[in-house]
Amino acid sequence: FLDNAEMVDDMGHGTHVAGIIAANADGKGTQGVTPNQVKILPIKVLKKELDSFLYKQGDRRMILTDIFANAIAYAVEAKASVINMSLG
């Protein structure tokens, strides 16, 4: 996953999914599908500009599956109970 990446949701999809999962009840009908005590661990894995299966950052090269595996390992080490990956 991206080291020191600016935590910006380039496409909005991850933020949308997080809202479905964890939105607090607002008294107007909006509420996520989980209890109010849920915590979200956002991990940015890819950049919007990615156009191949090889990620290049300076002299560093990684295959996408390795980046996904690193992000999953990070979430597991952080004791995540559920992992959602928006890869579309």
Secondary structure by P-SEA (a helix, b strand, c coil): cccccccccccaaaaaaaaacccccccccccccccccccccccccccccccccccccccccccaaaaaaaaaaaaaaacccbbbbccc
